[in-house]
């Protein structure tokens, strides 16, 4: 039990550090990397099953599709992220302007 408490304390110290662990560009690259692994994994599995069904060789078909999709996904995610961030910010600003004053919660 003590080791769990120590780990939580260590994590709290890391989470509350005044200096960021990664710079903005490093965060962007790391985020794009993980997204380029996770999203193609899910999408290629779904599309492979949809196209060929649950056959005996679905794992091989899916693995090939995943590798190809991941190679495309990393640069695409890295390049599209700034645009998506601006789109999200614009949407939030529009939502804030359209929100009635009586709807504001404290």
ZIZIQUI-V554991 format. One record per residue. N is the residue number from 0. SS is DSSP state (2 for helix, 1 for strand, 0 for the rest). OMEGA is omega in whole degrees, 0 to 359 (none if undefined). NEAR is the number of other C-alpha atoms within 8 Angstrom. Layout:
n=<N & N>
ss=<SS & SS>
omega=<OMEGA & OMEGA>
near=<NEAR & NEAR>
//
This chain:
n=<0 & 1 & 2 & 3 & 4 & 5 & 6 & 7 & 8 & 9 & 10 & 11 & 12 & 13 & 14 & 15 & 16 & 17 & 18 & 19 & 20 & 21 & 22 & 23 & 24 & 25 & 26 & 27 & 28 & 29 & 30 & 31 & 32 & 33 & 34 & 35 & 36 & 37 & 38 & 39 & 40 & 41 & 42 & 43 & 44 & 45 & 46 & 47 & 48 & 49 & 50 & 51 & 52 & 53 & 54 & 55 & 56 & 57 & 58 & 59 & 60 & 61 & 62 & 63 & 64 & 65 & 66 & 67 & 68 & 69 & 70 & 71 & 72 & 73 & 74 & 75 & 76 & 77 & 78 & 79 & 80 & 81 & 82 & 83 & 84 & 85 & 86 & 87 & 88 & 89 & 90 & 91 & 92 & 93 & 94 & 95 & 96 & 97 & 98 & 99 & 100 & 101 & 102 & 103 & 104 & 105>
ss=<0 & 2 & 2 & 2 & 2 & 2 & 2 & 2 & 2 & 2 & 2 & 2 & 2 & 2 & 2 & 0 & 0 & 0 & 0 & 0 & 0 & 0 & 0 & 2 & 2 & 2 & 2 & 2 & 2 & 2 & 2 & 2 & 2 & 2 & 2 & 2 & 2 & 2 & 2 & 2 & 2 & 2 & 2 & 2 & 2 & 2 & 2 & 2 & 2 & 2 & 2 & 2 & 0 & 0 & 0 & 0 & 0 & 2 & 2 & 2 & 2 & 2 & 2 & 2 & 2 & 2 & 2 & 2 & 2 & 2 & 2 & 2 & 2 & 2 & 2 & 2 & 2 & 2 & 2 & 2 & 2 & 2 & 2 & 2 & 2 & 2 & 2 & 2 & 2 & 2 & 2 & 2 & 2 & 2 & 2 & 2 & 2 & 2 & 0 & 0 & 2 & 2 & 2 & 0 & 0 & 0>
omega=<181 & 181 & 177 & 179 & 178 & 179 & 178 & 178 & 178 & 180 & 178 & 178 & 179 & 183 & 183 & 179 & 182 & 180 & 181 & 180 & 181 & 175 & 184 & 181 & 178 & 177 & 180 & 179 & 180 & 178 & 178 & 179 & 181 & 178 & 181 & 174 & 187 & 185 & 177 & 177 & 182 & 184 & 181 & 177 & 181 & 182 & 178 & 178 & 178 & 184 & 186 & 182 & 180 & 180 & 180 & 183 & 181 & 181 & 178 & 178 & 181 & 181 & 178 & 179 & 181 & 180 & 180 & 181 & 180 & 178 & 178 & 187 & 184 & 179 & 180 & 179 & 181 & 182 & 185 & 185 & 179 & 178 & 180 & 178 & 178 & 179 & 178 & 180 & 178 & 179 & 179 & 178 & 179 & 179 & 180 & 179 & 183 & 183 & 179 & 181 & 182 & 181 & 184 & 179 & 179 & none>
near=<4 & 5 & 6 & 7 & 8 & 8 & 8 & 8 & 8 & 8 & 8 & 8 & 8 & 7 & 6 & 6 & 7 & 4 & 4 & 6 & 4 & 6 & 7 & 6 & 6 & 8 & 9 & 9 & 9 & 8 & 8 & 13 & 9 & 8 & 11 & 13 & 11 & 8 & 8 & 12 & 10 & 8 & 8 & 12 & 10 & 8 & 8 & 13 & 10 & 7 & 6 & 8 & 8 & 6 & 6 & 5 & 6 & 12 & 7 & 7 & 9 & 11 & 8 & 8 & 10 & 12 & 8 & 8 & 10 & 12 & 9 & 8 & 12 & 13 & 9 & 8 & 11 & 10 & 7 & 8 & 9 & 7 & 7 & 8 & 8 & 8 & 8 & 8 & 8 & 8 & 8 & 8 & 8 & 8 & 8 & 7 & 6 & 6 & 8 & 6 & 5 & 4 & 6 & 7 & 3 & 2>
//
